[in-house]
Amino acid sequence: METLRTKLSDRLQMVASFVNKGDVIADIGTDHAYLPAYLVSNKICPKAIASDIGTGPLKNAEKIVFRANLHQHIKLMISDGLEKYSPDNADVFIFAGMGGTLIVKLLENIDWIKNNEKRFIFQPMSHSEDVISFLINNGFEIEEEKSCFDSGRCYIAFSARYTQTSKKYDECFPYIGLLPNNSDESSKHFISKQYNHLKKRADALNCANINLSEQKEIRKILSQIENYL
Ligand SMILES: C[S@@+](CC[C@H](N)C(=O)[O-])C[C@H]1O[C@@H](n2cnc3c(N)ncnc32)[C@H](O)[C@@H]1O
C-alpha cells in the first residue's frame, strides 16, 4: 500500500476532516475515489467502500485504487445510492459533491439509516437546506458543520446521526445549520449567501404579488438570519 502523494482539494480535505481514525467509510458517488484513497493510504481508515451509479466513474476509481495498490483495502461497487449497502458495511456513510435534492432522494425510504451507531457526512453542492430539513424531520441531529473556500467557491459539510430526536428548530436552521457557531470567513460568507438567495426570492414574489404565505415565511427566516449576519 502506498501513501497517495496527491493532495486533496480543500473541499474534500474538509470532508476528510470529519472522519475519525479507525472508521470504516462508505463513499457514495465516489467518482475518482480520491477521498477513500486518501483516507486509507494515510491510515486514517483501515478499509473503505467506494461506490458509484456509473461504470465510467467507477473505472476512474479503479485506476486510482490500483495505482496506489489499495485494492485489498478499498472495495469498489456499482450502487444507486445505498441500494447495495447494509448498515454493517461501514461506520460512516459519506455523500459528497452531489446536489441536496439527489442526496435526499437517496436517503428517503432507507429505514436502516435510522441507527444511532452510524454516522453520516454530507457535502451538498446545492440545496443543503433540503438535506438538513430531511434529517431534522426524521429524528437526526446535526453534530458538526464546517465550511471552506475552494477555488473561489464556498462549500459546506456536516455530519449527522440518528438520535430519534423531535427537537424544535428555528425556521432558519435548515438554511444555516450550525454555521453561526463558527467564526471563520467562509461560514459568514455562506450565511450571507443563503440570506441573499432568500431575499431575492421574497422580493421576486413580492414584485409579482403572489404566494403571500411563502413571502411571510421567508421574511420570518430572513429576520432570524439577520441575527447572525
Ligand atoms: C460530482 S461527483 C462527486 C465525486 C466525489 N464524491 C467528490 O465529492 O468529489 C458526483 C458523483 O455522484 C455519482 N452519482 C450520481 N447519482 C448517483 C446515485 N444515484 N448513486 C450513486 N452515485 C451517484 C456520479 O456518477 C458522480 O460520479
The ligand as an SDF file (V2000), in Angstrom:
LIG
                    3D

 27 29  0  0  0  0  0  0  0  0999 V2000
  -19.5020   15.4120   -8.8120 C   0  0  0  0  0  0  0  0  0  0  0  0
  -19.1640   13.7440   -8.4970 S   0  0  0  0  0  0  0  0  0  0  0  0
  -18.5920   13.8200   -6.8260 C   0  0  0  0  0  0  0  0  0  0  0  0
  -17.4070   12.9410   -6.6250 C   0  0  0  0  0  0  0  0  0  0  0  0
  -16.8480   12.9410   -5.2010 C   0  0  0  0  0  0  0  0  0  0  0  0
  -17.7820   12.3800   -4.2560 N   0  0  0  0  0  0  0  0  0  0  0  0
  -16.4530   14.3380   -4.7850 C   0  0  0  0  0  0  0  0  0  0  0  0
  -17.0710   14.8900   -3.8740 O   0  0  0  0  0  0  0  0  0  0  0  0
  -15.5230   14.8840   -5.3630 O   0  0  0  0  0  0  0  0  0  0  0  0
  -20.7840   13.0400   -8.2820 C   0  0  0  0  0  0  0  0  0  0  0  0
  -20.7890   11.5310   -8.4570 C   0  0  0  0  0  0  0  0  0  0  0  0
  -22.0420   11.0380   -7.9890 O   0  0  0  0  0  0  0  0  0  0  0  0
  -22.4110    9.9540   -8.8100 C   0  0  0  0  0  0  0  0  0  0  0  0
  -23.8520    9.7070   -8.6640 N   0  0  0  0  0  0  0  0  0  0  0  0
  -24.8750   10.4150   -9.1920 C   0  0  0  0  0  0  0  0  0  0  0  0
  -26.0440    9.8430   -8.8480 N   0  0  0  0  0  0  0  0  0  0  0  0
  -25.7500    8.7700   -8.0730 C   0  0  0  0  0  0  0  0  0  0  0  0
  -26.5220    7.7800   -7.4300 C   0  0  0  0  0  0  0  0  0  0  0  0
  -27.8550    7.7710   -7.5190 N   0  0  0  0  0  0  0  0  0  0  0  0
  -25.8800    6.8310   -6.7130 N   0  0  0  0  0  0  0  0  0  0  0  0
  -24.5320    6.8200   -6.6450 C   0  0  0  0  0  0  0  0  0  0  0  0
  -23.7450    7.7100   -7.2450 N   0  0  0  0  0  0  0  0  0  0  0  0
  -24.3460    8.6800   -7.9530 C   0  0  0  0  0  0  0  0  0  0  0  0
  -21.9960   10.4010  -10.2090 C   0  0  0  0  0  0  0  0  0  0  0  0
  -21.8620    9.3050  -11.0880 O   0  0  0  0  0  0  0  0  0  0  0  0
  -20.6700   11.1050   -9.9170 C   0  0  0  0  0  0  0  0  0  0  0  0
  -19.5790   10.2330  -10.0730 O   0  0  0  0  0  0  0  0  0  0  0  0
  1  2  1  0
  2  3  1  0
  2 10  1  0
  3  4  1  0
  4  5  1  0
  5  6  1  0
  5  7  1  0
  7  8  2  0
  7  9  1  0
 10 11  1  0
 11 12  1  0
 11 26  1  0
 12 13  1  0
 13 14  1  0
 13 24  1  0
 14 15  1  0
 14 23  1  0
 15 16  2  0
 16 17  1  0
 17 18  1  0
 17 23  2  0
 18 19  1  0
 18 20  2  0
 20 21  1  0
 21 22  2  0
 22 23  1  0
 24 25  1  0
 24 26  1  0
 26 27  1  0
M  CHG  2   2   1   9  -1
M  END
$$$$
